[in-house]
Amino acid sequence: AIRQVRSTYGVAPSARVSAEIACTDDSKRAILESTQALIENMARASVSLAKAKSDTAQAARLVVGADIDITMPLSGLIDIAAERARLEKDIARTDKEIAFIEKKLANDKFVARAPAAVVEKERARLADETERRARLVEALGALE
């Protein structure tokens, strides 16, 4: 995700950036800690790991799954208006996904005929997408 932001906004590959990875899940954070040097090398970034995300003004907040956020300070790196547009596009895409899943789960025939595991998987997807949307809206607010 850090490399994606660098590429999207044309940050020079030789430039070192800083990023914070916030992960609420202890097991995932342990994996991130054990691979931190690799992440820093591949992303050409100084990475700090945190349990909770910080409120950095004018920063790109990338939502990677339901429990991992990456925050990169944007000052001097990217166009704030373009980042705002990207977040709005992601919110719209997430809204479509939520509507699709809700429609599927509202279909009595689907719920009755599909195996319980499939229905439960769709409910979990709905919860993840709803959480993702909330984080994207929060990230958009951070750019204000």
C-alpha positions in Angstrom: 0.0 0.0 0.0 2.9 2.4 0.7 4.4 1.6 -2.7 1.0 2.2 -4.2 0.8 5.7 -2.7 4.3 6.5 -3.9 3.5 5.3 -7.4 0.1 7.0 -7.6 1.5 10.4 -6.6 4.8 10.2 -8.4 7.1 10.2 -5.3 10.6 9.6 -6.5 11.7 6.0 -6.0 14.9 7.3 -4.3 13.0 9.4 -1.8 12.6 7.9 1.7 9.2 8.5 3.2 7.8 7.9 6.6 4.7 5.7 7.4 2.9 4.4 10.4 1.2 1.0 10.3 -1.5 0.7 12.9 -2.8 -2.8 13.6 -5.3 -3.7 16.3 -4.9 -7.5 15.9 -2.0 -8.7 18.1 -1.1 -11.7 15.9 -1.0 -9.6 12.7 1.0 -6.9 14.4 3.6 -9.6 15.5 4.0 -10.6 11.9 4.4 -7.0 10.9 7.1 -6.5 13.6 9.0 -9.6 12.4 9.0 -8.3 8.8 9.4 -4.6 9.5 12.9 -4.4 8.0 11.7 -6.1 4.8 8.7 -3.7 4.6 11.0 -0.7 5.1 13.4 -2.0 2.4 10.7 -2.8 -0.2 8.7 0.4 0.4 11.8 2.7 0.8 10.1 4.0 4.0 10.8 4.5 7.6 8.0 2.5 9.2 6.7 2.7 12.8 4.2 0.2 14.1 1.4 1.1 16.5 -1.5 -0.5 18.1 -3.8 2.4 17.4 -3.7 4.9 14.5 -2.6 8.4 15.1 -4.4 11.6 14.0 -2.0 13.0 11.6 -3.3 16.1 9.7 -3.0 16.0 5.9 -1.9 12.4 5.7 -2.9 9.6 3.4 -4.7 6.9 5.3 -4.8 3.6 3.6 -7.2 1.0 4.9 -5.7 -2.5 4.4 -8.4 -4.9 5.6 -10.6 -4.3 8.6 -7.8 -4.0 11.2 -4.8 -2.5 9.5 -4.3 1.2 8.6 -1.3 2.8 7.1 -0.8 6.6 7.6 1.7 8.5 5.4 2.2 12.3 5.9 1.4 14.0 2.7 3.0 17.4 3.1 5.3 17.9 0.1 4.5 14.4 -1.3 1.1 14.5 -2.9 -1.8 16.6 -4.0 -4.4 16.8 -1.2 -7.3 17.2 -3.7 -6.3 14.1 -5.6 -6.2 12.1 -2.3 -9.6 13.4 -1.4 -10.9 12.2 -4.8 -9.3 8.8 -4.3 -11.0 8.3 -0.9 -14.4 9.4 -2.3 -14.0 6.9 -5.1 -13.1 4.1 -2.6 -16.2 5.1 -0.5 -18.4 4.9 -3.6 -16.9 1.5 -4.5 -17.5 0.2 -1.0 -21.1 1.5 -1.0 -21.7 -0.5 -4.1 -20.2 -3.6 -2.5 -22.3 -3.2 0.6 -25.5 -2.7 -1.4 -24.7 -5.9 -3.4 -24.1 -8.0 -0.3 -27.2 -6.6 1.4 -29.3 -7.4 -1.6 -28.0 -10.9 -1.7 -28.6 -11.4 2.0 -32.1 -9.9 1.7 -33.0 -12.6 -0.9 -34.9 -15.3 1.0 -34.2 -17.9 -1.7 -30.4 -17.3 -1.4 -30.4 -17.5 2.4 -32.6 -20.7 2.3 -30.8 -22.5 -0.5 -27.2 -21.6 0.1 -25.1 -23.6 2.6 -24.9 -22.0 6.0 -21.1 -21.4 5.6 -21.7 -19.4 2.4 -24.3 -17.2 4.1 -22.1 -16.7 7.1 -19.2 -15.7 4.8 -21.4 -13.1 3.1 -22.4 -11.7 6.5 -18.7 -11.5 7.5 -18.0 -9.7 4.2 -20.8 -7.2 4.9 -19.3 -6.5 8.4 -15.8 -6.0 6.9 -17.0 -3.7 4.1 -19.1 -1.7 6.6 -16.0 -1.3 8.8 -13.9 -0.4 5.8 -16.4 2.3 4.8 -16.3 3.8 8.3 -12.5 3.9 8.2 -12.5 5.5 4.7 -15.0 8.2 5.8 -12.7 8.9 8.8 -9.7 9.1 6.6 -11.5 11.6 4.3 -12.3 13.6 7.4 -8.6 13.7 8.3 -7.8 15.6 5.1 -10.1 18.5 6.1 
